[in-house]
């Protein structure tokens, strides 16, 4: 996946994050600014690809979080 393939809202958030990093840091020089941009881009791409939500147990014998039943 490339930055251009991100959804428009993600692109806007990524740009905003990069602007905030550059405005609130002492990053100087083109190389460091480019590295910061690549870091932000990589982070947003990783978030877009992330799909590791826990599986919901179909087995009703398993105790769910917040269930007050004793564990057997």
PLY file of the C-alpha trace (Angstrom):
ply
format ascii 1.0
element vertex 72
property float x
property float y
property float z
element edge 71
property int vertex1
property int vertex2
end_header
0.00 0.00 0.00
1.23 3.48 -0.83
0.38 6.82 0.73
-1.68 7.65 -2.34
-3.89 4.63 -1.58
-4.87 5.90 1.87
-8.38 7.21 2.33
-8.67 10.98 2.09
-9.40 11.40 5.83
-6.26 9.35 6.63
-4.17 11.46 4.26
-5.37 14.63 5.96
-4.61 13.22 9.43
-1.17 12.05 8.31
-0.34 15.49 6.91
-1.60 17.15 10.09
0.54 14.79 12.18
3.60 15.59 10.10
2.95 19.34 10.34
2.62 19.02 14.12
5.87 17.06 14.39
7.76 19.57 12.27
6.25 22.60 14.04
6.83 21.28 17.56
10.30 19.85 17.20
13.79 20.96 16.44
13.93 18.90 13.25
16.19 20.76 10.90
17.37 19.91 7.46
15.77 18.23 4.53
17.00 14.74 5.41
15.49 14.81 8.90
12.22 16.28 7.64
12.04 13.58 4.98
12.70 10.89 7.60
9.90 12.32 9.77
7.55 12.21 6.77
8.47 8.60 6.04
7.91 7.70 9.69
4.44 9.29 9.74
3.54 7.66 6.43
4.67 4.25 7.65
2.65 4.61 10.83
-0.52 5.53 8.96
-0.04 2.71 6.46
0.41 0.26 9.33
-2.80 1.50 10.94
-4.72 1.12 7.68
-3.46 -2.46 7.34
-4.07 -3.42 10.97
-6.78 -6.05 11.22
-6.06 -7.98 14.38
-9.25 -7.40 16.31
-9.88 -10.18 18.80
-12.23 -12.89 17.66
-15.57 -12.90 19.41
-16.10 -16.27 21.03
-19.19 -18.03 19.73
-18.82 -20.56 22.53
-21.11 -19.36 25.35
-19.22 -21.48 27.89
-16.33 -19.02 27.82
-16.38 -16.25 30.37
-16.68 -12.81 28.83
-14.95 -9.75 30.23
-17.10 -8.23 32.95
-19.03 -11.47 33.53
-19.27 -12.18 37.25
-19.60 -15.97 36.86
-16.84 -17.94 38.56
-14.26 -19.49 36.24
-14.47 -23.28 36.31
0 1
1 2
2 3
3 4
4 5
5 6
6 7
7 8
8 9
9 10
10 11
11 12
12 13
13 14
14 15
15 16
16 17
17 18
18 19
19 20
20 21
21 22
22 23
23 24
24 25
25 26
26 27
27 28
28 29
29 30
30 31
31 32
32 33
33 34
34 35
35 36
36 37
37 38
38 39
39 40
40 41
41 42
42 43
43 44
44 45
45 46
46 47
47 48
48 49
49 50
50 51
51 52
52 53
53 54
54 55
55 56
56 57
57 58
58 59
59 60
60 61
61 62
62 63
63 64
64 65
65 66
66 67
67 68
68 69
69 70
70 71
